[in-house]
Structures are given as structure tokens and as C-alpha cells.
């Protein structure tokens, strides 16, 4: 008999695991990388990005319409500087999150594999081209999307909605592949990721919303990884408890000969 796997239950399990000494120490890694990259970006790129945005904003009629909502006839120096600051902050966050996905996810998978999911046989491998491609894709989309939607922050309440959305995207997408790739076969992994997109997004939205609370953003990268790992491995366990074997089913479909009709 199979049991329905809930993303909410995965968030609850992740909260318990977060207090494990190993995972408490893991919080420092992405935070340290994020702070270091942010300082370097401020020193190297803040001035050029501020200048570019200030010069370009005057040519964007749609941006002038948005600033007019706030009674501003043009973009001030402080506003362009603030937008450049937020853009660089986003880049440093995704750098920290990428490091967390690469360095912390193996720690989380190893810990949970020895405790909560000892029964799961390892049928995959940890790092492959799919994992690397996913990390690069998510990081690129996050940075470009964040920067392109920054002008919309001037619309009332849009800053809250956009920050939650992009945080949810990063949290839900960047670690879901690595969370199961060591235990799941390629067929199992493809099936789980295809059928449970909504569940991973729910985890991302919860973690993104919690980032609105001061200082919670320091914990969320590792917590989101734990939640996605719990969710992915629970789904894998549920999948293997089914009477149908995914690997065998997909292989049989692939090996099935194509029947050609013959006209008499």
C-alpha cells in the first residue's frame, strides 16, 4: 500500500533535520560565500552597473511611466544606485545558493541516507551532466529574471511578490535534481521530477515567503535543500513501493517493436 507524499510533511521533516549539528554547521558555508561574493561585486561592479542603469533608464519610456507613479520625473542617483545594489545582491545570493547546492546537498543526502532513508538502494550517481546543466540553467534564469524585473519593484507591493517568486524559483529548482540523483535511476529521476513539479514549487514558495522575515534568508538555502531532499527521497520510496517498476516499464516500452500496418 502506497502513502501519499506531501511537500508540507517534507518541510516539517526538514525543520527537524535542520537542528542536526552537521546541518547547523552547513549554514555557514553558503552564507560565507554569499557575503564574500557580494563584497567583491560591490567593489568591482557597483559603479559601472549604476552608471549603465542611470544612462539607460532615460531612454526607457515604460520605465519613466513607472517612476511617474511615484511622482518622480526622472531617475535619481540614489534610485539607480539602490537598483544596482539589489541586482548585485541577487547575483551574490544565487552564487551562495549554487555553492550550497553543490557542497551542502551531498552532505544532506549522505546524512538522510544513513538515517531516514536507509532502505533506499542507490541506483544512480551523484554528479552528472544533468545536475551541472540544471545548476547553470537555474542560476542564469534567476539572475537575468531578477535584473529584468527590478524596475517593476517601483510598483506598489510588486517588490514583495517578485522577491518571493524568484526566491521560490531558485529554492525549488536548484537542488531538486541533486537531491535524488544519487539514489534514483535515470528513469526514476525523470518520472519524479516530471510528475511532482507542483510539490517542489510549494516548498520553494514557503521558503521564499519565510525569507521575508528578517535573518531567515541566512537559513533558507540549507533548509530548502533539506526540504527538497526529504521530498524527493520520500517520493522515490513511494515510487518503489508501487507494484510497477519504472525502470522495467520504460525499458519494455523502448524495446517494444514498432508494428507497421500492411495494406492488402
Long-range contacts (C-beta under 8 A, 24 or more apart in sequence): 1-241, 2-238, 2-241, 2-242, 3-238, 4-238, 5-199, 5-231, 5-234, 5-235, 5-238, 6-199, 7-199, 7-200, 7-202, 7-203, 7-206, 7-227, 7-231, 8-202, 9-234, 10-199, 10-203, 10-227, 10-228, 10-230, 10-231, 10-234, 11-203, 11-206, 11-227, 13-116, 13-226, 13-227, 13-230, 14-223, 14-226, 14-227, 14-229, 14-230, 15-223, 17-108, 17-111, 17-112, 17-116, 17-226, 17-230, 18-219, 18-222, 18-223, 18-226, 20-111, 22-107, 22-111, 23-107, 23-108, 23-111, 23-222, 23-226, 26-100, 26-104, 26-107, 26-108, 26-222, 27-218, 27-219, 27-222, 29-99, 29-100, 29-103, 29-104, 30-96, 30-97, 30-99, 30-100, 30-103, 30-104, 30-221, 30-222, 31-96, 31-218, 31-221, 33-95, 33-96, 33-99, 34-92, 34-93, 34-95, 34-96, 34-97, 35-92, 37-91, 37-92, 37-95, 37-96, 38-88, 38-89, 38-92, 41-88, 41-91, 41-92, 42-85, 42-88, 45-88, 46-81, 46-84, 46-85, 46-88, 49-84, 49-87, 49-88, 50-80, 50-81, 50-84, 53-80, 53-83, 53-84, 54-80, 57-151, 60-151, 62-151, 63-151, 66-151, 66-152, 66-154, 66-155, 67-154, 69-154, 69-155, 70-154, 83-150, 83-151, 83-153, 86-150, 86-153, 87-146, 87-147, 87-150, 90-142, 90-143, 90-146, 90-147, 90-166, 91-143, 93-170, 93-217, 94-139, 94-142, 94-143, 94-170, 95-139, 96-221, 97-139, 97-170, 97-171, 97-174, 97-221, 98-135, 98-139, 98-174, 100-175, 100-221, 100-222, 100-225, 101-135, 101-174, 101-175, 101-178, 101-225, 102-135, 102-178, 104-221, 104-222, 104-225, 105-175, 105-178, 105-179, 105-225, 105-229, 106-178, 106-182, 108-179, 108-222, 108-225, 108-226, 108-229, 109-178, 109-179, 109-182, 109-183, 109-229, 109-233, 112-226, 112-229, 112-230, 112-233, 113-182, 113-183, 113-233, 116-230, 116-233, 117-183, 117-233, 117-237, 119-237, 120-183, 120-233, 120-236, 120-237, 120-240, 121-183, 122-182, 122-183, 123-183, 123-184, 123-185, 123-188, 123-247, 124-180, 124-181, 124-182, 124-183, 124-184, 124-185, 124-186, 124-188, 124-189, 125-181, 125-182, 126-178, 126-181, 126-182, 127-178, 127-181, 128-181, 130-177, 130-181, 130-189, 131-177, 131-178, 131-181, 134-173, 134-174, 134-177, 134-178, 135-174, 138-169, 138-170, 138-173, 138-174, 139-174, 141-169, 142-166, 142-169, 142-170, 145-169, 160-212, 163-208, 163-211, 163-212, 164-205, 164-208, 164-209, 164-211, 164-212, 165-208, 166-208, 167-204, 167-207, 167-208, 167-211, 167-220, 168-201, 168-204, 168-205, 168-207, 168-208, 168-209, 169-204, 170-204, 171-203, 171-204, 171-207, 171-208, 171-220, 171-221, 171-224, 171-228, 172-200, 172-201, 172-203, 172-204, 172-205, 172-224, 172-228, 173-200, 173-204, 175-224, 175-225, 175-228, 175-229, 176-200, 176-228, 176-232, 179-225, 179-228, 179-229, 179-231, 179-232, 179-233, 180-229, 180-232, 180-233, 180-235, 180-236, 183-233, 183-236, 184-232, 184-236, 185-246, 185-247, 187-246, 187-247, 187-250, 187-251, 188-236, 188-239, 188-240, 188-246, 188-247, 191-239, 191-246, 192-232, 192-235, 192-236, 192-239, 196-231, 196-235, 199-231, 199-235, 200-228, 200-231, 203-227, 203-228, 203-231
